[in-house]
Structure formats: structure tokens, C-alpha cells
Amino acid sequence: MPTHGVTTIYDRIGDAFAWLCLTGVVVLTITALARPWRPTPATTSTAPDPSAA
């Protein structure tokens, strides 16, 4: 396997993919912390009211 004079994809883009992934994780983390999860409000039951009859 030659090690000198061979151009690979990694030689061309360097660590760009790793930095892109790291940036994505940071953005998603900040988004998750800025907009905390809130439970949806409970909905009322559709069962008929027994006192109405």
C-alpha cells in the first residue's frame, strides 16, 4: 500500500467533516437548552357527564 504521493479524500477535506459534526452537536445542545421540553396540557375526557342525565 503506497503511503507517499497518494491523494485521499481526507487529504482534500481535512477535518471539515469532524468539525461539521461537532458544530451540529453544539447547535442542537444549545437549542435543547434554550427551549426546554414542556409536557402537553392534559385534554379533557370525552366520556359523558353522569350528573348531566
PDB file of N, CA, C and O in Angstrom:
ATOM      1  N   MET A   1       0.847  -1.165   0.000  1.00  0.00           N
ATOM      2  CA  MET A   1       0.000   0.000   0.000  1.00  0.00           C
ATOM      3  C   MET A   1       0.898   1.236   0.000  1.00  0.00           C
ATOM      4  O   MET A   1       1.703   1.414   0.914  1.00  0.00           O
ATOM      5  N   PRO A   2       0.769   2.089  -1.017  1.00  0.00           N
ATOM      6  CA  PRO A   2       1.610   3.286  -1.078  1.00  0.00           C
ATOM      7  C   PRO A   2       1.175   4.308  -0.030  1.00  0.00           C
ATOM      8  O   PRO A   2      -0.014   4.491   0.231  1.00  0.00           O
ATOM      9  N   THR A   3       2.163   4.966   0.560  1.00  0.00           N
ATOM     10  CA  THR A   3       1.873   5.965   1.585  1.00  0.00           C
ATOM     11  C   THR A   3       2.324   7.350   1.187  1.00  0.00           C
ATOM     12  O   THR A   3       1.936   8.318   1.842  1.00  0.00           O
ATOM     13  N   HIS A   4       3.129   7.496   0.139  1.00  0.00           N
ATOM     14  CA  HIS A   4       3.621   8.812  -0.276  1.00  0.00           C
ATOM     15  C   HIS A   4       3.091   9.138  -1.665  1.00  0.00           C
ATOM     16  O   HIS A   4       3.052   8.276  -2.543  1.00  0.00           O
ATOM     17  N   GLY A   5       2.684  10.388  -1.857  1.00  0.00           N
ATOM     18  CA  GLY A   5       2.237  10.841  -3.163  1.00  0.00           C
ATOM     19  C   GLY A   5       0.830  10.425  -3.531  1.00  0.00           C
ATOM     20  O   GLY A   5       0.427  10.581  -4.684  1.00  0.00           O
ATOM     21  N   VAL A   6       0.075   9.901  -2.585  1.00  0.00           N
ATOM     22  CA  VAL A   6      -1.302   9.480  -2.852  1.00  0.00           C
ATOM     23  C   VAL A   6      -2.247  10.494  -2.217  1.00  0.00           C
ATOM     24  O   VAL A   6      -2.139  10.805  -1.032  1.00  0.00           O
ATOM     25  N   THR A   7      -3.166  10.998  -3.017  1.00  0.00           N
ATOM     26  CA  THR A   7      -4.151  11.951  -2.506  1.00  0.00           C
ATOM     27  C   THR A   7      -5.430  11.199  -2.155  1.00  0.00           C
ATOM     28  O   THR A   7      -5.978  10.455  -2.969  1.00  0.00           O
ATOM     29  N   THR A   8      -5.886  11.408  -0.943  1.00  0.00           N
ATOM     30  CA  THR A   8      -7.118  10.774  -0.495  1.00  0.00           C
ATOM     31  C   THR A   8      -8.174  11.843  -0.252  1.00  0.00           C
ATOM     32  O   THR A   8      -7.879  13.038  -0.256  1.00  0.00           O
ATOM     33  N   ILE A   9      -9.385  11.403  -0.044  1.00  0.00           N
ATOM     34  CA  ILE A   9     -10.466  12.347   0.260  1.00  0.00           C
ATOM     35  C   ILE A   9     -10.157  13.082   1.555  1.00  0.00           C
ATOM     36  O   ILE A   9     -10.430  14.277   1.669  1.00  0.00           O
ATOM     37  N   TYR A  10      -9.595  12.387   2.526  1.00  0.00           N
ATOM     38  CA  TYR A  10      -9.283  13.024   3.797  1.00  0.00           C
ATOM     39  C   TYR A  10      -8.234  14.123   3.609  1.00  0.00           C
ATOM     40  O   TYR A  10      -8.278  15.147   4.291  1.00  0.00           O
ATOM     41  N   ASP A  11      -7.282  13.912   2.677  1.00  0.00           N
ATOM     42  CA  ASP A  11      -6.302  14.956   2.383  1.00  0.00           C
ATOM     43  C   ASP A  11      -6.975  16.206   1.839  1.00  0.00           C
ATOM     44  O   ASP A  11      -6.534  17.322   2.113  1.00  0.00           O
ATOM     45  N   ARG A  12      -8.031  16.025   1.079  1.00  0.00           N
ATOM     46  CA  ARG A  12      -8.691  17.162   0.441  1.00  0.00           C
ATOM     47  C   ARG A  12      -9.579  17.941   1.400  1.00  0.00           C
ATOM     48  O   ARG A  12      -9.583  19.172   1.380  1.00  0.00           O
ATOM     49  N   ILE A  13     -10.328  17.241   2.235  1.00  0.00           N
ATOM     50  CA  ILE A  13     -11.282  17.948   3.100  1.00  0.00           C
ATOM     51  C   ILE A  13     -10.789  18.101   4.530  1.00  0.00           C
ATOM     52  O   ILE A  13     -11.382  18.837   5.319  1.00  0.00           O
ATOM     53  N   GLY A  14      -9.704  17.408   4.869  1.00  0.00           N
ATOM     54  CA  GLY A  14      -9.153  17.541   6.215  1.00  0.00           C
ATOM     55  C   GLY A  14     -10.144  17.142   7.284  1.00  0.00           C
ATOM     56  O   GLY A  14     -10.825  16.123   7.161  1.00  0.00           O
ATOM     57  N   ASP A  15     -10.227  17.928   8.313  1.00  0.00           N
ATOM     58  CA  ASP A  15     -11.115  17.628   9.438  1.00  0.00           C
ATOM     59  C   ASP A  15     -12.470  18.318   9.303  1.00  0.00           C
ATOM     60  O   ASP A  15     -13.196  18.443  10.288  1.00  0.00           O
ATOM     61  N   ALA A  16     -12.816  18.761   8.110  1.00  0.00           N
ATOM     62  CA  ALA A  16     -14.058  19.521   7.931  1.00  0.00           C
ATOM     63  C   ALA A  16     -15.282  18.719   8.369  1.00  0.00           C
ATOM     64  O   ALA A  16     -16.187  19.274   8.993  1.00  0.00           O
ATOM     65  N   PHE A  17     -15.326  17.430   8.055  1.00  0.00           N
ATOM     66  CA  PHE A  17     -16.485  16.623   8.442  1.00  0.00           C
ATOM     67  C   PHE A  17     -16.588  16.520   9.963  1.00  0.00           C
ATOM     68  O   PHE A  17     -17.684  16.620  10.515  1.00  0.00           O
ATOM     69  N   ALA A  18     -15.480  16.325  10.633  1.00  0.00           N
ATOM     70  CA  ALA A  18     -15.492  16.232  12.097  1.00  0.00           C
ATOM     71  C   ALA A  18     -15.941  17.559  12.719  1.00  0.00           C
ATOM     72  O   ALA A  18     -16.733  17.568  13.661  1.00  0.00           O
ATOM     73  N   TRP A  19     -15.437  18.670  12.192  1.00  0.00           N
ATOM     74  CA  TRP A  19     -15.840  19.970  12.711  1.00  0.00           C
ATOM     75  C   TRP A  19     -17.312  20.248  12.445  1.00  0.00           C
ATOM     76  O   TRP A  19     -17.996  20.847  13.275  1.00  0.00           O
ATOM     77  N   LEU A  20     -17.795  19.816  11.292  1.00  0.00           N
ATOM     78  CA  LEU A  20     -19.205  19.985  10.970  1.00  0.00           C
ATOM     79  C   LEU A  20     -20.089  19.198  11.936  1.00  0.00           C
ATOM     80  O   LEU A  20     -21.113  19.706  12.394  1.00  0.00           O
ATOM     81  N   CYS A  21     -19.705  17.981  12.240  1.00  0.00           N
ATOM     82  CA  CYS A  21     -20.462  17.168  13.204  1.00  0.00           C
ATOM     83  C   CYS A  21     -20.436  17.795  14.593  1.00  0.00           C
ATOM     84  O   CYS A  21     -21.460  17.862  15.273  1.00  0.00           O
ATOM     85  N   LEU A  22     -19.264  18.251  15.004  1.00  0.00           N
ATOM     86  CA  LEU A  22     -19.140  18.885  16.318  1.00  0.00           C
ATOM     87  C   LEU A  22     -19.993  20.148  16.395  1.00  0.00           C
ATOM     88  O   LEU A  22     -20.651  20.396  17.406  1.00  0.00           O
ATOM     89  N   THR A  23     -19.982  20.937  15.338  1.00  0.00           N
ATOM     90  CA  THR A  23     -20.806  22.150  15.300  1.00  0.00           C
ATOM     91  C   THR A  23     -22.284  21.800  15.389  1.00  0.00           C
ATOM     92  O   THR A  23     -23.045  22.471  16.086  1.00  0.00           O
ATOM     93  N   GLY A  24     -22.691  20.751  14.684  1.00  0.00           N
ATOM     94  CA  GLY A  24     -24.084  20.317  14.744  1.00  0.00           C
ATOM     95  C   GLY A  24     -24.499  19.899  16.143  1.00  0.00           C
ATOM     96  O   GLY A  24     -25.596  20.233  16.590  1.00  0.00           O
ATOM     97  N   VAL A  25     -23.641  19.177  16.834  1.00  0.00           N
ATOM     98  CA  VAL A  25     -23.945  18.752  18.205  1.00  0.00           C
ATOM     99  C   VAL A  25     -24.067  19.963  19.122  1.00  0.00           C
ATOM    100  O   VAL A  25     -24.962  20.014  19.966  1.00  0.00           O
ATOM    101  N   VAL A  26     -23.180  20.929  18.966  1.00  0.00           N
ATOM    102  CA  VAL A  26     -23.229  22.133  19.801  1.00  0.00           C
ATOM    103  C   VAL A  26     -24.516  22.914  19.539  1.00  0.00           C
ATOM    104  O   VAL A  26     -25.164  23.373  20.480  1.00  0.00           O
ATOM    105  N   VAL A  27     -24.888  23.068  18.269  1.00  0.00           N
ATOM    106  CA  VAL A  27     -26.110  23.800  17.927  1.00  0.00           C
ATOM    107  C   VAL A  27     -27.336  23.084  18.487  1.00  0.00           C
ATOM    108  O   VAL A  27     -28.222  23.727  19.050  1.00  0.00           O
ATOM    109  N   LEU A  28     -27.394  21.772  18.340  1.00  0.00           N
ATOM    110  CA  LEU A  28     -28.533  21.028  18.872  1.00  0.00           C
ATOM    111  C   LEU A  28     -28.587  21.093  20.393  1.00  0.00           C
ATOM    112  O   LEU A  28     -29.673  21.167  20.967  1.00  0.00           O
ATOM    113  N   THR A  29     -27.445  21.065  21.046  1.00  0.00           N
ATOM    114  CA  THR A  29     -27.409  21.160  22.508  1.00  0.00           C
ATOM    115  C   THR A  29     -27.907  22.522  22.972  1.00  0.00           C
ATOM    116  O   THR A  29     -28.699  22.613  23.910  1.00  0.00           O
ATOM    117  N   ILE A  30     -27.445  23.572  22.319  1.00  0.00           N
ATOM    118  CA  ILE A  30     -27.888  24.919  22.696  1.00  0.00           C
ATOM    119  C   ILE A  30     -29.386  25.069  22.447  1.00  0.00           C
ATOM    120  O   ILE A  30     -30.092  25.666  23.259  1.00  0.00           O
ATOM    121  N   THR A  31     -29.869  24.539  21.342  1.00  0.00           N
ATOM    122  CA  THR A  31     -31.298  24.597  21.048  1.00  0.00           C
ATOM    123  C   THR A  31     -32.110  23.857  22.107  1.00  0.00           C
ATOM    124  O   THR A  31     -33.156  24.336  22.544  1.00  0.00           O
ATOM    125  N   ALA A  32     -31.624  22.694  22.513  1.00  0.00           N
ATOM    126  CA  ALA A  32     -32.337  21.910  23.529  1.00  0.00           C
ATOM    127  C   ALA A  32     -32.344  22.627  24.872  1.00  0.00           C
ATOM    128  O   ALA A  32     -33.334  22.563  25.602  1.00  0.00           O
ATOM    129  N   LEU A  33     -31.264  23.300  25.202  1.00  0.00           N
ATOM    130  CA  LEU A  33     -31.210  24.006  26.485  1.00  0.00           C
ATOM    131  C   LEU A  33     -32.019  25.299  26.448  1.00  0.00           C
ATOM    132  O   LEU A  33     -32.575  25.710  27.466  1.00  0.00           O
ATOM    133  N   ALA A  34     -32.088  25.934  25.299  1.00  0.00           N
ATOM    134  CA  ALA A  34     -32.819  27.194  25.185  1.00  0.00           C
ATOM    135  C   ALA A  34     -34.323  26.971  25.143  1.00  0.00           C
ATOM    136  O   ALA A  34     -35.092  27.825  25.584  1.00  0.00           O
ATOM    137  N   ARG A  35     -34.743  25.835  24.618  1.00  0.00           N
ATOM    138  CA  ARG A  35     -36.173  25.518  24.524  1.00  0.00           C
ATOM    139  C   ARG A  35     -36.436  24.226  25.287  1.00  0.00           C
ATOM    140  O   ARG A  35     -36.518  23.158  24.680  1.00  0.00           O
ATOM    141  N   PRO A  36     -36.570  24.307  26.602  1.00  0.00           N
ATOM    142  CA  PRO A  36     -36.770  23.086  27.378  1.00  0.00           C
ATOM    143  C   PRO A  36     -38.083  22.395  27.022  1.00  0.00           C
ATOM    144  O   PRO A  36     -39.039  23.037  26.587  1.00  0.00           O
ATOM    145  N   TRP A  37     -38.112  21.114  27.207  1.00  0.00           N
ATOM    146  CA  TRP A  37     -39.294  20.315  26.905  1.00  0.00           C
ATOM    147  C   TRP A  37     -40.396  20.663  27.875  1.00  0.00           C
ATOM    148  O   TRP A  37     -40.186  20.738  29.085  1.00  0.00           O
ATOM    149  N   ARG A  38     -41.573  20.875  27.324  1.00  0.00           N
ATOM    150  CA  ARG A  38     -42.744  21.156  28.153  1.00  0.00           C
ATOM    151  C   ARG A  38     -43.808  20.108  27.830  1.00  0.00           C
ATOM    152  O   ARG A  38     -44.121  19.881  26.662  1.00  0.00           O
ATOM    153  N   PRO A  39     -44.356  19.480  28.847  1.00  0.00           N
ATOM    154  CA  PRO A  39     -45.398  18.484  28.570  1.00  0.00           C
ATOM    155  C   PRO A  39     -46.637  19.159  27.991  1.00  0.00           C
ATOM    156  O   PRO A  39     -46.936  20.309  28.314  1.00  0.00           O
ATOM    157  N   THR A  40     -47.341  18.450  27.151  1.00  0.00           N
ATOM    158  CA  THR A  40     -48.562  18.998  26.575  1.00  0.00           C
ATOM    159  C   THR A  40     -49.645  19.016  27.642  1.00  0.00           C
ATOM    160  O   THR A  40     -49.684  18.129  28.494  1.00  0.00           O
ATOM    161  N   PRO A  41     -50.517  20.001  27.609  1.00  0.00           N
ATOM    162  CA  PRO A  41     -51.572  20.053  28.626  1.00  0.00           C
ATOM    163  C   PRO A  41     -52.513  18.857  28.483  1.00  0.00           C
ATOM    164  O   PRO A  41     -52.764  18.370  27.381  1.00  0.00           O
ATOM    165  N   ALA A  42     -53.015  18.407  29.603  1.00  0.00           N
ATOM    166  CA  ALA A  42     -53.936  17.265  29.601  1.00  0.00           C
ATOM    167  C   ALA A  42     -55.237  17.663  28.936  1.00  0.00           C
ATOM    168  O   ALA A  42     -55.745  18.763  29.151  1.00  0.00           O
ATOM    169  N   THR A  43     -55.763  16.778  28.140  1.00  0.00           N
ATOM    170  CA  THR A  43     -57.046  17.059  27.488  1.00  0.00           C
ATOM    171  C   THR A  43     -58.160  16.494  28.354  1.00  0.00           C
ATOM    172  O   THR A  43     -57.957  15.568  29.140  1.00  0.00           O
ATOM    173  N   THR A  44     -59.308  17.058  28.195  1.00  0.00           N
ATOM    174  CA  THR A  44     -60.457  16.581  28.979  1.00  0.00           C
ATOM    175  C   THR A  44     -60.987  15.290  28.375  1.00  0.00           C
ATOM    176  O   THR A  44     -60.825  15.020  27.185  1.00  0.00           O
ATOM    177  N   SER A  45     -61.603  14.530  29.201  1.00  0.00           N
ATOM    178  CA  SER A  45     -62.158  13.242  28.763  1.00  0.00           C
ATOM    179  C   SER A  45     -63.412  13.498  27.925  1.00  0.00           C
ATOM    180  O   SER A  45     -64.143  14.460  28.160  1.00  0.00           O
ATOM    181  N   THR A  46     -63.645  12.635  26.962  1.00  0.00           N
ATOM    182  CA  THR A  46     -64.853  12.752  26.130  1.00  0.00           C
ATOM    183  C   THR A  46     -65.988  11.900  26.659  1.00  0.00           C
ATOM    184  O   THR A  46     -67.027  11.781  26.009  1.00  0.00           O
ATOM    185  N   ALA A  47     -65.807  11.305  27.831  1.00  0.00           N
ATOM    186  CA  ALA A  47     -66.855  10.481  28.425  1.00  0.00           C
ATOM    187  C   ALA A  47     -68.017  11.384  28.841  1.00  0.00           C
ATOM    188  O   ALA A  47     -67.798  12.513  29.279  1.00  0.00           O
ATOM    189  N   PRO A  48     -69.237  10.897  28.709  1.00  0.00           N
ATOM    190  CA  PRO A  48     -70.391  11.723  29.104  1.00  0.00           C
ATOM    191  C   PRO A  48     -70.408  11.981  30.602  1.00  0.00           C
ATOM    192  O   PRO A  48     -69.972  11.148  31.396  1.00  0.00           O
ATOM    193  N   ASP A  49     -70.906  13.123  30.966  1.00  0.00           N
ATOM    194  CA  ASP A  49     -71.002  13.504  32.378  1.00  0.00           C
ATOM    195  C   ASP A  49     -72.209  12.808  32.984  1.00  0.00           C
ATOM    196  O   ASP A  49     -73.333  13.052  32.547  1.00  0.00           O
ATOM    197  N   PRO A  50     -72.008  11.926  34.001  1.00  0.00           N
ATOM    198  CA  PRO A  50     -73.129  11.176  34.569  1.00  0.00           C
ATOM    199  C   PRO A  50     -74.127  12.080  35.307  1.00  0.00           C
ATOM    200  O   PRO A  50     -75.295  11.714  35.434  1.00  0.00           O
ATOM    201  N   SER A  51     -73.702  13.233  35.790  1.00  0.00           N
ATOM    202  CA  SER A  51     -74.629  14.108  36.524  1.00  0.00           C
ATOM    203  C   SER A  51     -75.512  14.910  35.575  1.00  0.00           C
ATOM    204  O   SER A  51     -76.484  15.517  36.025  1.00  0.00           O
ATOM    205  N   ALA A  52     -75.211  14.935  34.290  1.00  0.00           N
ATOM    206  CA  ALA A  52     -75.992  15.718  33.334  1.00  0.00           C
ATOM    207  C   ALA A  52     -77.269  14.969  32.913  1.00  0.00           C
ATOM    208  O   ALA A  52     -78.175  15.587  32.353  1.00  0.00           O
ATOM    209  N   ALA A  53     -77.359  13.705  33.159  1.00  0.00           N
ATOM    210  CA  ALA A  53     -78.522  12.920  32.697  1.00  0.00           C
ATOM    211  C   ALA A  53     -79.677  12.978  33.635  1.00  0.00           C
ATOM    212  O   ALA A  53     -80.714  12.369  33.376  1.00  0.00           O
TER     213      ALA A  53
END
